[in-house]
Amino acid sequence: MSDAAEEVQVKEGQATLYFASKKGVFYNPPQIPNRDLSVLALQQFSEMWASQPSKPAADRHRTLRQGSAPAPADAGAPEAAAAQEPPAPAAGEASETATAEAPTSLPASASKPAARRGLRVLDALSASGLRTIRYAKEVSGLREVVANDVDPVAHQTMASNFGRNGLLEGGGEQSCRVTSTVGDAAALLYASRPPAGERFDVVDLDPYGTASPFLDGAVQAVSEGGLLMVTCTDMAVLAGAYPEAGAEACFAKYGAWPLKGKHCHEQGLRILLACIDSHAARHGRYITPLLSVHINFYVRVFVRLRSSKAAVGLDAHAIAMRVIVQKLGLLEIAPASLCTEVAREAWLASLQHILDQ
Ligand SMILES: C[S@@+](CC[C@H](N)C(=O)[O-])C[C@H]1O[C@@H](n2cnc3c(N)ncnc32)[C@H](O)[C@@H]1O
């Protein structure tokens, strides 16, 4: 049988994947909803990105303080100011919009704010390149998608798939540049953080199992107000399905102890979000969850990243400790800041009517 006769084709969305033989196929149908949802979410984010500046960094502060003004420490912070600006071009890179849209004859103050540039996306664990092809062909407003995989065979497959999907001759329908790299995603993420690296506006993590090894690099590699999309397929660990061994694994990977119960899927999402946020906090950043879903055997979250020292300080109020009211099987959530005796007593008193049942 000839090589061509053995070739396998898979169609999904506007992408067609080509594999040399059935043996070499990496295609995961249960993840189709994940990819469909990611295309929709990225399109929505791209429109948001183009139409408005990033939300002020103090938003989370306001929400948690129920309407109070931003703290002085935040108001003057350079991170807060940066969060309200369109992303600056990376070092050594010309500003496309400044040269294209601000006529030199007008004083800078009289010109309108330059339109934001299209999004630069990293598909960090790309395998066959399927997500990259779908993003490049189905989402508008992208300037570049970089596909990466540590496996040289996957890299070869994706490069060939990009060519056969018409994405290498100058960008296909959306004029979106598609490039591929081979290497460890964590190393690429660390190399893409400031001050030396150019951040990505969107990072997609879709690994086998947990994404935890990549989170620390990812929260630093996303630009101000940018989007981080994360899949974790170790649902049993996140949901506390195997008491003890699984819970220990969850603690090791995510820093949380899962409890078995009806709340397990929501709990898995909350554990992942708290884990991403705690990584972000180490670097003076915080997350705003936009969409968090549990599907089948995995979770998928979409969060925005911004920098603000004052908002990071509020993690103690935003991150919760869970308390199961065992008798009733209820999930109660209390902020970590309730570690003081007085606050804990007050909180327990507010639950007394439940405990009394
Ligand atoms: C679940 S697959 C990705 C599937 C793909 N995102 C999709 O939607 O079709 C995970 C991929 O991650 C790659 N991988 C595993 N460890 C990696 C690492 N440290 N850096 C980069 N890629 C890695 C594997 O080679 C594999 O191709």
The ligand as an SDF file (V2000), in Angstrom:
LIG
                    3D

 27 29  0  0  0  0  0  0  0  0999 V2000
   -3.3960   16.5570   24.7720 C   0  0  0  0  0  0  0  0  0  0  0  0
   -2.1770   16.8060   23.5540 S   0  0  0  0  0  0  0  0  0  0  0  0
   -2.6190   18.3450   22.8480 C   0  0  0  0  0  0  0  0  0  0  0  0
   -3.8510   18.2690   22.0190 C   0  0  0  0  0  0  0  0  0  0  0  0
   -4.1280   19.4990   21.2080 C   0  0  0  0  0  0  0  0  0  0  0  0
   -4.0840   20.7150   22.0090 N   0  0  0  0  0  0  0  0  0  0  0  0
   -5.4850   19.3840   20.5030 C   0  0  0  0  0  0  0  0  0  0  0  0
   -6.4310   20.1160   20.8490 O   0  0  0  0  0  0  0  0  0  0  0  0
   -5.5840   18.5620   19.6010 O   0  0  0  0  0  0  0  0  0  0  0  0
   -0.7890   17.2230   24.5120 C   0  0  0  0  0  0  0  0  0  0  0  0
    0.4720   17.5170   23.6890 C   0  0  0  0  0  0  0  0  0  0  0  0
    1.4120   18.0940   24.5840 O   0  0  0  0  0  0  0  0  0  0  0  0
    2.7060   17.7110   24.1680 C   0  0  0  0  0  0  0  0  0  0  0  0
    3.5870   17.9500   25.3120 N   0  0  0  0  0  0  0  0  0  0  0  0
    3.7370   17.1950   26.4460 C   0  0  0  0  0  0  0  0  0  0  0  0
    4.6340   17.7830   27.2830 N   0  0  0  0  0  0  0  0  0  0  0  0
    5.0320   18.9330   26.6690 C   0  0  0  0  0  0  0  0  0  0  0  0
    5.9230   19.9750   27.0400 C   0  0  0  0  0  0  0  0  0  0  0  0
    6.5790   19.9630   28.2100 N   0  0  0  0  0  0  0  0  0  0  0  0
    6.0930   20.9940   26.1780 N   0  0  0  0  0  0  0  0  0  0  0  0
    5.4370   21.0360   24.9930 C   0  0  0  0  0  0  0  0  0  0  0  0
    4.5920   20.0610   24.5780 N   0  0  0  0  0  0  0  0  0  0  0  0
    4.3820   19.0320   25.4120 C   0  0  0  0  0  0  0  0  0  0  0  0
    2.5510   16.2810   23.7300 C   0  0  0  0  0  0  0  0  0  0  0  0
    3.5810   15.9250   22.8290 O   0  0  0  0  0  0  0  0  0  0  0  0
    1.1560   16.3090   23.0750 C   0  0  0  0  0  0  0  0  0  0  0  0
    1.2770   16.4840   21.6930 O   0  0  0  0  0  0  0  0  0  0  0  0
  1  2  1  0
  2  3  1  0
  2 10  1  0
  3  4  1  0
  4  5  1  0
  5  6  1  0
  5  7  1  0
  7  8  2  0
  7  9  1  0
 10 11  1  0
 11 12  1  0
 11 26  1  0
 12 13  1  0
 13 14  1  0
 13 24  1  0
 14 15  1  0
 14 23  1  0
 15 16  2  0
 16 17  1  0
 17 18  1  0
 17 23  2  0
 18 19  1  0
 18 20  2  0
 20 21  1  0
 21 22  2  0
 22 23  1  0
 24 25  1  0
 24 26  1  0
 26 27  1  0
M  CHG  2   2   1   9  -1
M  END
$$$$
